[in-house]
Amino acid sequence: MGSQIAALLVNAGMKVELLDVVIDKDDPNKLAKQGYDSIVNPKKSQLYDQTFVENITYGNFDDNLTESSDADIFIEAVKEEISIKHDIWKKVAKVAKDHAILATNTSGIPINAISKALSKDLQKRFIGLHFLNPPRYMKLVEIIPNMNSSEDVVQKAKLFAEDTLGKGVVVAKDVPAFVANRTGIHTLNDIMYRAEQDGLSINEVDALTGKVIGRPMGTYQLSDLVGNDIGQFVIKGLQQDKSESDFFKTPELLPKLVEKGALGRKAKHGFYKKEGKNILVVNPETLEYKKSEKPQLEILEQLQKSITKNLDVIFESDTKGGKFLWETLRNMFIYAAHNVPKATDEFIDIDRAMVWGFNWRKGPFELWDTMGFERVKDRIIEEGYDLPEWVKEKSDNFYDEDVLLENVTPIEELETGVVWDRDNSSKLSEVNNQLLFKFQTPKNTITPEFSTDLIEAIDKLENEEYTSMVIYSDGANFSVGANLMMIKFGLDSGAGSEFIEGIVKELHEAVNRLRYSTKPIVTAASGRALGGGAELLLASPYVVAAAETYIGLVEVGVGLIPGGGGLAELTERVMTQDTIKANKVKKMSDVVKNIASAHVNMNAYEARRNLFLRDTDTIIANADKRVEVALEKAKFLGSINYIPKSPQKFQTLGRDFKALAQGQLEAMRVGNFISDYDFKLAVHIANIMTGGDLPEGAYINQAFIQRLERETFVALTEEEKTQDRITHMLETKKPLRN
């Protein structure tokens, strides 16, 4: 965990010294070097960019904590033994500068107990800073003050975690398991115990307690993922608190598995075991593994994707599964309510902890509101359970309106007017003298209506007294590309090539208007930007991208080539570089291979290296602030003498490069990196990016390449293998390699 936190800090632009304990006097840096190597390993680097390697060094606690340090923050993440932690903090106390923040990443030892190694004055700067695993991807960070922590230090740590590291912060009390783990482990323990009492199988429980109630996986699946020993350790820790004893009753199976060494995925067996392609489940009686069986509970037939509808079904159900789910939610509601203010002062922080730390779609109090605040409260009381006074005294919902867990200004509060609000297309609003253009298509897909709206919005921007515009979308992903269902509908309905060509033409017009807008446009992105979503970023004059933005042209997976101007823009970016021909050939080869293999850049820095982002684009850590930052950037650009981009001519590498690329692609096919049909698509891509059958040095422009894009895209939609890929993707959500 310590090395992963170090990598997170380096990725945030900080200089980091990674220290560890000495276990070998002949090689005192042995453990730290292992952590360092895992961070910088070029084949599986934890860093966004290998140039960041220069910002991390390593050492040990004995040799590197002997002289005054200029570090702004010390984060300790050693073994969960208080004696070891005390020893380290006594060393840190001698070298830390006066204003350095002192933080422990402990998850199981009270912060107050660790702070006793420090003087009262140093305790003011000492806090718990609890990252969830893996810290790069998990949004939640819990800050836990000790009884002497300065409020100023807590606020500085909060700003550091939010703005520098891009995290969502919950300030927790110094209670066992803090907020997220105590709430999550409570419901896990409660479900396991009651499942055994009710005679429900592991498969049945996981079907009931996963996605149908907004959780990414079922209870036993989660326990295997986290580690069954870790879950049991947290449960035992909470059981030691007498005030928690009524909430934690020990299930029978969990300790048996832990004793047997069936710790979950890390031990390759737990409640489940994978053998080849088969998933086996443990028999609670024999502890042997058997084939999983599909649950046949009646309520599962009634539960859908909509959490709102599912909660209503659960509340009204008198089936075995329905009653179990009601009791699951009821017990979670009660426990969450009793933890305000015990674990944290605000109920919204419990929701934040579960959404950010356990990836739930809704936190406990959001779910309570969704199920119906009054009827849930009344039923809990009728069933004889106690609720804290602050809940009993409430007569309305926990939340007044739609919940915004993120610690940012709601977009609605930024808006000063609405130009249009079109369902299933877009929303255009005003922020003073700026425009804000929002995706409102299904799953943020690119549709003909979206393209038309974007053109209309740019018309408004250019022809009226607005200074700039920002494009953004809500949700986990910026845009995953074109609406495949619409393309399939066009093909199945007999509309044919004219229909498809019209869609591509409209998209080309939209991206060209975006690219050459006479006023600045900034696009704010985070999450996945794939296919048409990536092409929208490529066309944007400026981009503000969260570091965790995943960008790629993946159309070959559905039997197509990029058809929204992406090939044209990437070709121009390669060919207008101020470098020698050999470098352009190498870069163009890389671009073709990446698109041919549907490569996705796994962070914004990789996207910049691969030309999907430019040096003029902005990368930020906190995805929640992407729109605010984009508005500020657009505002600045609109306040200066903005010079729009104009169409350029550039030379093509021509048919010689196309032959070279075809040879490289053939090697990929022979090596089974791409299929025969992938090869065919990739040759089309190389043909387009070299301008068709042209000699090296011929001058072309983006419009020329876009015409080739359009012709090829339309032709491919009539190919049987392409249609098979589109159908397969829509039916299975997975690519077909035919």
N, C-alpha and C positions, 0 to 999 in steps of 0.2 A: 504493500500500500504506500509506503514511504516513497519509493521510486516513482510510482504513478503520480503522486502529488507533486514531486519534483518536476516531472515532465509537464504537468499542467502549468506550473509556474513558469517554466522556460517558454512554453508555447504562448504565455501571456506577455512575453517580452522581458522577463526578469532574469537577472543573473543569480544563479543558484549554486550553493555548495551543498552537496549530498554527503552527509556523514552517517557512519554506523558504528556499532560497537566493535571492539577488537576481540576476535576469537582465535587469532593466530599471531603471536608476537613476531614471527618471521615475515609475516605478510599482513601488517596491521590494517591495510585498506581492503582486505579480501572481500568482505560483505558489501562495502560501498561500491567497489569496482564491479561486482556482479550486478548491482542495481543500475550503475552507470551504463554498463554494457547492454542491459535490457532496454534502456531508454534510447540509446544511439544506434543500436543494431540496424544497419542500412536495409536489411531484408525485411525487418519487421519493426521499424522505428516508431517510437511513441511521439516523435516530434513532427510538427506540421511541415518543417523544412529543415534539411540537413545543415543549413547554415547556422541554425540555432545551437548546434553542438558547442560552439565557442562560448556559450553562456552557461555551461554547466561544468563544474569540477567536482572532485570527490576527495574524501579523507576519512578521518575517524575522530571519535569524541576525545580520545586521549591527547592526540597531537594537534588538533585543529581548534581546540577551545582553550588555548593557553594565552592568547594575546587579544587585546581589545578588538572588537568586531564592529564593522560599519553596517551590518545587516539591519534592515528595517523591520524584519519579522523573522522569528524562529518558530518553526512548526515541527513538533516532535511526534513521531509515529512509530515508536519502538514497541517491543513486546509488552503485552498487557500485564506487567508485573510492577507494582508500585515502587519497589525498591530500585529497580532499574531506572524508572522515570525520575525518581527523586535524585538519584546520582547524577543524571544528565542535567537536570534543572539547576542543581547546585553549581555545576560547571558553567552553564550558560550565564547564571547570575553574575559570575565574575568577569565576563567579557562583553555582555550586552550593553549597547549604548543607552543613554538615558530615556530615549523615546521609542525604543524598539518594542513591538508587540510580541508577547510571549504566548504561544498557543500550543495546545495538545490536541491530537486527533483521536484521543481515547474514545472508545465506544462503550466500555464496561466499567471504568473506574470513576468514582465521583470527582468532579473538578476540584471541589474544596479539599479533598484528600490529597490530590496531587499538588495543589497550591501550597501545602504546608511546608514544602521544601524551600519556599521563598519567603523573603521578608515581607512584612505588611506593605511596605512601599512598592515592592515588585509585584505583589499580588494585585495591585491596582491595574497592572498592565497584562495580567495573566487571564486567559480565557480558554474555553474549549472551542475548537474549530473542527467540527466533525464532518468529514467528507464521506459520502456514500460511494460504494464500489460498483463500477469503476469511476473514479473521480472525473475523468475527462468527459464522460457521457452523462453522468447523473447530475441533474440540475441542482439538487438540494445541497445546501451547506447549513448545518446547525451551529449557531453561536451560543455558547453556554457560559455566562459569567459566573465567577465564584463570588462569594459573599462580599468581597472587597473590590471587585472589578470596577474600574472607572467607566461611567456611562460614555465618556468621550472616546475611550478605547473601544468600547463595543460598537459605537457608531463608525469609527474609523475602520474597524474590521469589516463591518457590514458593507461600507462603500467599496473597500478593497475587494471583497468577495463578489460583489455585484458588478462593478465597473471594470475591474482589472481581470478578474477570472471569469466573468460572465455567468455567475451563479444566481440562484434564487435563495434568499436567506430567511431562515426562521430563527428567532431568538427563543431559546428553550430554557427551562428551569433545570437545575442540577438534580434531576431525579433519574432513577435507573432507566436506561435505554432512551432517555431524552424524549423526543416527540415521535418521529417516524417509526423507529424500531419498536417502541413500546406499543404504539397503535397497531402496527402491522403484525407484530408477533402475537399480540392479544387475539386478533381475529383469527390468525393461523391456529393458535392453540385452542381457541374456543371451537373452531370448526372441527378440528381433529377429535377433540374430546366428545362432542355431541354426535359426530358421525359414528363413532364406535358405540355410543349408547343407542343410537337409532338404527344401527345395522346397515348403514349405507356403505357401499364399496368405494374404494379409492377412485375408480373411474367415474362413478356417479357423482362423487363430491367435486371432482375437478371439472366435470361438465357443468355443475351448478354454480361454482364459485369463480369462474373465469370471466370470459368476455361478456356473458349475458348480464353481469352486474358491473361491467366496466373495468375489469381487471385484466391485465395482459395474459395471465395464465391461471390455472387452478391452484388450489392450496398445496396439494402434495407436489405438484410440479415446481412451485415456488420454493418449497422447502428443500427439494433436491438441488435447485439452482443455488440457493444461498448457502447450503450446507446444513445437513440435519444436526450436526454437532453444534453449530453456531446457534441454530434455533433453540435447541435444548439448553444451551448455556444462558441465553437471554431469558428464557422462561424461568430457569432456576433462580437467576438473579432477581427477577421481579417477584417470585414467590417468597423471597426473603423479607420483602416489605409486607408487614402484616396487613396494611391497608389495601394491599392488592390481592390478598389470598382468595377472596370470594370470586375474583375475576379469572384466576388461573388454576384450573384443575388439570392434573397430569393425564395425558392420553397414554394408552398402554403400548402402542406400537412404536412410537418414536424412540423411546429409550432402548427398546430391544434392537432396533436397527443400528443405533449409535454404538451399542455394545458390540454388535457383530461387525462393525466397521463399514456398514452400508451408509456412507455419509452423503450420498447424492452424486452429482455429476463429477465432482473432483475424484471420487473413488470409483467412478464408472458404474455404480449401482447404489440404489437407495430405495425409495418407493417404486422407482422404475429402473429398468435395465434395458440397454439397447444391445441387441444381438443381430448383427448385419443390418438389414432394413427393418427388422421387427422390433417393436417396443413391447417389452414384457412388464408386468406389474407384479409386485410382491404379494404372496398369499399371507395374510396376517396370521394365520394359524400355524403354518409350517415354515414361514420365512423363505420358502422356495419361490421361484419366479414362474409365472404362467402367462399365457397369451392374454392380451387386453381384450375386453369385450365391450361392445358399444352399449352405453347406458340406455335403458328403456323406460326411464321415468316419464310419466304422463306430462308433467309440466314442461319438459324440454320441447315438446311439440308446439307449445304456445309462446315460447320465448323467441324474440327476434333480435335484430340489430339495435333497435331503439331502446335505450335504457329507460326512458320515460314510460313507454308502454310496458316494458318488462316489470318495472316497479309496481305498476298498477295491477298487473296479473298476479304478482307475488303477494301483494297485500290482500287480494280477494281470494286467493287460492286456499282450498282445504285439502289439497293432495299432500302426500308424504313429502315430495320434493318442495312443494310450495311452502309448507309449514317450516321445513328446515331452512329455507332461504329467508323467510320472515324472521325466524329466530336469529339467524346469522346477522342480518341487518340490524335488528332490534338490539342485540347485545353489543354490536359495534357502536350504535348510536349512544347507548347508555354509557359505555366506557369512554367514548370521545367526550361526551358532555361532562363526565366527572374529572376529566383531565384539564378542564378550564376552570380555574387558573392553576391547577396543580402542576401541569407540565409546560404550559405556555399561557400567556395572559389573554390572547385573542383566539377565538374559535377559528377564524380564517387561517391561522397558522397551522392548525391541525390539517385542514384541507390542503394547504400548500404543501405540507410535509408529505402527505400521501400521494398527491398528484406529481410532485417533483421528485420524491424519493422512492416511490413504489410504482410509478407510472400508471396510477389509477386515472380513469377518465374524469371521475368526480370524487371529491373528498367526502367524508362522512356527513358533514352538515349540508353540503350541496345535495347529496343523495336524500337526506331527510326532507329538505325543501321540495325536491322533485317528487318524492312519494306523497307529500302532503303534510305540512308541519303539524297542523292541528290534529288530524286523524291519527298520525303516528304517536304524537304525545299522549292523546287520550287513550289509545290502545295500550301503550306501555304502562300507564298508570292503572288501567283496568286490569291488566294482567299481574298487578301486584309488585311492579318494580319501582325503585326509587330513582327520581331524577333530581339533580341539584336545583337549588332555589332559583338560580338565574334563568334556568330553562322553564321551570314552573311558572315564573312570572311573565314569560313572554307570551304574547297573544298573536303574534304574526311571524312570518318567515324569518329565518336567520339573515337572509339577504333581501334587500329591497328590490334590486333589479338583477339583470344578468351579471354573473360573477366575473370579476377580473382579478385573478390571483396575482398576476404580475405586478411588480412594484414600479409601474410607469403610469403616465397620464393617459387615461382612456382616449382613444381616437375621437370619440363623440365630444369630449370636452375641448379638443383642439379645433374641431370643425366650427366654422363661423357661418356656414351655409351649405345647402345641398342643391346641386345642379340637377342631378337625376339619381334615382335609386331603382335599378331594373333587376328584378328577380332573375336568377339563372344567367346573368350576364355581367353587369358591372355597376359600381356606384361611383359617381363623380361628385366630390364635395370641395368646398373652399376652406382654406386655412388662411384667413386674411387675404392677401393677394396671391396666394399660391393655390394650385389645384392638387387634389389627392384622388388618384384613380385606383380603385380597388377591384380585384377579382371577385366575382360572385357567381362564377360558373360552377357546375357540379365538380367537386373535388379539385377546383382551381385548374380545370383543363382549358386548353385553347380551343375555342369554338368560332364559327363564322360570326356569330353575334358579338363575341368578344373583340374580334378583329375590327368589325365595323364600329363598335363603340370606341376603341382606341383611336381610330382615325378621326372620329368626331371630337374626341377629347383634345387631340392635338390641334385640330382646327380651332377649337375654342381657345386653347392656350395661345396660339400664334396670332389670332385675330382680335383678341380682347385684351384688357389691361391686366393680365396676369403675368407674373415674373417668371414662374417656373412650375414644374409638375413633378410629383412623386408617384410611382407605381408600386403597389404592394399587394400582398394577399394575407389573409388570416390562415390559421391552421398550422399543422406541423410542417407542411411542405409548401414551398413557393408555387410550383406547378410541376406536375408529372407529365406534361405534354398534351398532345392532341386528344380529342375525345374519340377514342377508337370505336365506341358504340355508334357514333354518328357516321363514321366512315363505313362501318359494316352495314349500317342501315342503308346508306346510299348505294352500296354495291348490291345488297339483297333486293332493293326496291327496283333495280333496273335503271337507276339514274345514270350510272356508268361514269365514263371518263369526263364528261362535261361537268357533272356535279363535283367530282374530285378536283378538276382543274380550277373550277371557280373558287373552291375553298383555298387552294394554294395561292392563287392570284391575290385573293383578298388578304391573306396572311403576309404575302410579300409586300403588298402596298402598305400594310400596317407597320411592319418592321422597318421599311424604308422611310416612312414618315417619322418613325421614332428615331432612327439613326441620324437623319439629317434635319431634325427639328431646329427651327430658328431660335428657339428658347431652350434653356437647360431642362433636361429631364433626368431624374435620378431614380433608379429602380432599387427597392429594398428587398433583400432575399435572405432566406434561411431554410434549412432543411433541404429536401430534394428539389433540384431544378433540372428536370430531365427532358430530353427531346425538345419539343416546342418551348418548354420553360427555359431550357438552356439557350435556345435561339433568341428568346426575348431578352435575356441578359446580354448575349453577344451583340444585339442591336442597340442596347441602351447606351447613350452617350456617357453615362456614369452609373456605377453600381455601388451600393453599400451592402456588403455581404457579411453575414455572421461567419465566424471562423468555421463553425460546423455547418457549412453549406456544401452540398454534394451535387456537383454539376457534371453532366455528360450527355452526349448524343447517343441514344440507345436504340434508335429506330430499327437497326438490323434485327433486333430481337422479335420484331413483328413483321419482318420481311420487307421493310421499307428503307429508304435513305432519308437523311434529314431534308425536310422540304420547306423550312421556314427561313431560309437565308443563312443558316449556320455555316454551311460549307463555303459560301461566298465570303462571309466575314473572316473565317479562319484562314482562307486562302490569301485574302488581302493582308491579314496580320503577319503571315509568314513572309509574303513576298515584298512587303514594304519595310522589313527589318533592315537596319543599317549594318549589314554583315556580308561576308563573302558567300558565294554561291553554294559551296560545300555545306555550310551551316544551314542554309535554307533547304537544301535537299534533305539533310538529316532531320530537321524540324518537320518538314512536310511528310517525310516517311513516318515519323512518330505520330503525327496527327492522323494520317490515314489508318495506321494500325490500331490506334486507340478507338477510332470510330468503328472500324471493322469488327473489333472485339467488344463493342458496347461498353468501353471502359468508363467508369464513373470516378471523377476526381473526389477523393474522400475528405478533403477539406479545402477551404478557400485558397490557401497558399499553394497547394498542388494545382488547383485550377489556374492560378496566376502563372505558375511555371509552364503550364500546358496551353497558355494563351486564351483561356476562357475568361479570365479577368486580366485587366491591365494595371500598370503601375499607378495610373490615375484613379483606380477604383479603391474604395476604402474597405478594410477588413476590421471588424469589431468583435469583441469577445461576447458581449451580451446581446443575444438575438432579440430580446424583448425591446431593446432600444433602437432597433434598426430603422423604424419609421421616423422617430424623432431626429436621429442623426441624419437621415436622408433629407428631411425637411430643412435642417440647418445647412446642409451642404448645398441643396438646391437654392436656398435663399441667398447664400453667399455668391453662387455662380450667377444668379439673376441680378445681383447688385453691381457686377463689374461689366466690362465690355466683353460679353460672351461672344465667342467666335464659333459658330456651328461648324460641324464637319461637312465637307463637300465630297461628292463622288470623285474617286481617284482611278487613274489607269495604272496598271502594273503589269509586269512581264510574267508570262507563264513559264513553267519548267518544261512544258510540252510533252510530246509523245515519248521522248527518251526517258523522262522520269516515270511516265506511266508504265513503260516496260520494266523499269527497275522495281517499281512498286508491285507490279504483278508477280515478279519473281519472289519478292519477300512474302507476299500473301500466299503464294504457292507453298512456300516453306511452312507457313502457319497451318495450311490445310493438311500437308503431309504429316505434320506433328500433332494433328488432331486438336489444334487450338481453335480452329474454326471449321465449320462444316462445308460441304460442297456449295450449298446455297448461300452460306455466309460469304464464301469466296466470290461468288457471282455478284453479290451486293457490294462487296468491297471493291471489286474491279470497277463497278459503276461509280463508286465514290471517287476513286483515283481518276477516272475519266473526267468527271465533273470538275475536280479541283485542278486539273491541268488544262481545262478549257476545251475538252474534246480532242479531236484529231488535229492539233495545232503544233507547229514547230516551236522549239525552245526560243524564247525571246519575243514571241508575239505579244502585243499589248491587248489586254482584256480589262473588264471591270466587273463589278458585282452584278450588274444587271445581266451581263452575258452569262455569268455562272448561274444566276437564279433561273434563267430560262432553261438551262440544262437540268437544274434541280427539278423544275416543274415537269418537264417532259419525262424524266426518268421516274419520278414519283408516281405520276399518273399511269405510266406503263406498268410499273410494278404492281399496282393495285389489281391489275387484271391477271396476274400470275396466280396459279392455283396454290403454290407453296406459300405465297404471301398471305392469301386468304385463309389458308390453314393456320398460319401463325397468328393472325389476328383473332380468329375464332378461339384458338387454344388459350391465348392470353386472356380473353374476356371470360372464358369459362373456368380457367384454373388459376389465373393471376400469375402464371409462370410462363417464361418463354419456351417456345418449341424450337429445337434444333433439328429441323428436317432437311 
